[in-house]
């Protein structure tokens, strides 16, 4: 499963909506094979640095460059108008997470962290639950299923050493949901966050790196 990240015009909910977090199962469903695909030329895309190497090499590099790396469970999200936007083409999503596992850094299990992400055309922010959808997602039959995908409430979050809260969920960050699923299904497919987490647990144990 390959992932290619880009930003397209999301379907925006009414400003002020508060998204409740559904209870999700963690069963993987190998039949659901999805990827995040590249934008077409006419879409104003978020511009992020490109990284070389395998997924494992990129995960190890991101771990080494981050000040903190942890798994966090989404508690709630709230949508507000972007502070400098009057056209309703952008929203700001404020989210709260509870730290569930620490791979690096000074956070402790149970700590509450906050994120703030601007989501809209040309912006790099993404929604914690893919609501509003800010990526193009296709299934194996090349059918656009963007609006039918829900991210898991558990995320693997990488935090730069100089960043302070609220953090941003961004296409330019390696932070990713652990899994994702179709709206109509209970079972989940693996996402980059889950693959990174499995690798990093082994990587940390091998080199004795966990200081959390």
N, C-alpha and C positions, 0 to 999 in steps of 0.2 A: 504494500500500500504506500503510494507516494503522496506527498502533500505539497501543493504549490499555493502559496498564499497571495491573495490580492483583495482589493477592496472594490465593491460595487455599491450602487445606490440601494440602501436598505429600505425595507418597508417599515415606516415609523409608526409606533403606537401613539395614542394620545399622550401628550405631555402630562406628567404627574402620575401615570400608571405605576403601580407597585407590583412587581412580578413575584408571585409566591413561588417557592421552590418545591417542585413535586418530589415525592418519594420515589427513588429510582433503584432498580435492582442492578447488580453488578455482573450478571451473567453475560458472557461474550457470545455473540452470534456471528459465526464466521461467514454466513451467507450474505451479510450486509457488508459489501466492500465499497468504501467511499473514499474520495480524495478531494482535496481542495484545489481547484484548478486555476490556471492562469487567466488573467483578464484579457479581453479582446482590446484591440488598439484604441477604440473610441472611448473606452472607459477611463476616467481620471483615476489613476491608481495611486495608492500609498507607495512611497519609495523607501525601500529598506535596504540596508547593506546585504550583500550576498556572501554566503559562507561556503567554503569548500570542505571536502572530506565526507566520510560516511556519517550516517546518523549518530553512531556511537562516538565518533571523533568530535562531532559538533556538540553533542551532549556533554562530553568530558571537558571541552573547551569552555562551554557556557557555565558549567559547574565551577571550573577554576577561576573564571573571571567574575563570578557573582559574589556578593557579600553574604547573601542568604539564599538558601534553596529549601523549599518545604512544600509539603502537601497540605492543602487547605480545603475545607468544605464550605461551600456557599451557604450563607444564612439568608440573605435577602438582597434584592436589587430595587433601585428606584430610578425612574427616568425623569429628567429635568431638561428644560431648554438650555442649549449651549449659551454661555454667557455673552458671546460676541456674535450671535447669529439671530437674525430677525426674520428669516425666511422659512423656519420650521424644517429645513433640510438637514438639520443636525440635532442630535440629542446628547445629553451627558448622562451616562449611567454611573450611579454611585452604588457600590456593592460592599457587603460585609462578609468576611470569611473567618472561620475558626481554624487555627492551625491544628492539623491532625498528626503530622509526622515531620520531624526536622532532619534534614540531610546535611545542612551546613548553616552556621550562623548562630545568633543569640536568641532567636525566638524559642518559645517553649510551647509544648502541647497545651491547647486551650486558649492561647493568646488570640485576640481578635484583631484582624487587620482590615484595612479599608482600601478600596480601589476607586478610581475615578477615570472614566474613559469617554472621550468625545467620539461619537459614532456618526458617520455621514460620508458624503462623497468626497474623495480625496484625502480623508483622514485615516489614521492608522489604528484607531481604537476598535476593539471588538467587544461584543456583549458576552457576559459570563455564561448565558444560556443560549446564545445565538438568537436572541430576541431583543431588538431587531436583527435580522440576518445581515451580516456584513461581508460574507464571502460567497463565492460561487462553488456549490458542491454538486457533483454529479455521481450517479451510480455507475455500475459496470456497463450499462446499456447507454451511457452518455445522456441520460435523462436528468434534467435539472431538478434537484430535490432540495434546493437551498432552504426553502421555508419549511420543509418537513423534517429538518434535523434539529435535535435538541442536544446541547452539550451536557455532559454529566455535571453534577454539582461539585464534584471533586476535581481540583486543579493541581498541577505541579507548577509552582511559581518560582521563577528566578528573579532575584532582586539585585540590581547593581549596587556596588558598595556605597556610592554617594547619593542614592535615592532615599527619600523620606516619604512617609505616607501623606496622602493616599497614593498608592502605586497605580500604574496604568496597565490594563490588559491590552496588548498591542500586537499587531501583525509583525512588528519588528523585534519582538521579544520571543524567546524560546518558551515562555510560559504557555501552557496548553492544557486543555481538559484531559482528564485521564481516559475518558471514553466518550462516545456519542451514540445516539440512537435515532431511529425514525420515530416521529410523533405517534404513529399508529402501532408501534411495537414496544414491548417491555424490555427485550433483550438488547444488549449493547455491542457495538463494534469497538475494537481497540483504536485509540487515537495516539498522537505523538506523545502526549504527556504520560500515558501508560507505558509506552515503549521506553521512553527515557527513564521513568521511575524504575522499571525492572532492571535496566542496564546499570543505573547509578547505584542501586542497592548492592549489586555485585562489585562494581568498581570501587565503591567506598570500603566495602569489607576487605577486598583484596589489598588495598593500599593503606588501610587504617586511617581514613581521612575524616570520619564523622566526628565533628566537634560539637554537635547539637545536644 
